[in-house]
Amino acid sequence: MKERILKILLSNPKIQNVTPESNLVTDFGLSSLDLAEIVCDIEDEFDIEIPEKDLVRIKTLQDIYDYIDTHA
C-alpha cells in the first residue's frame, strides 16, 4: 500500500525526498490543483472516495497512509 501511494506522489515533479512526516503543501509547495490530482489518483488506485471533510485533515504522507489503512 505504501509503495503505491509513494509512486502516486512521486509522479508529481515537485515532490522529492518525501518522508512520512513531509507536509505536502509547506514542504513541496503543492497547489490545490496538485493536491486534487493526487487525491483523484489515490481514489482511483484504491477504489475509494475521500470526502472533503476528511481532506482537510490530510497534511502529510503519514496522514495519507493512515487514512488509506483505515478506509480502503
Secondary structure, 3 states (H helix, E strand, C coil): CHHHHHHHHHCCCCCCCCCCCCECCCCCCCCHHHHHHHHHHHHHHHCCCCCHHHHCCCCEHHHHHHHHHHHC
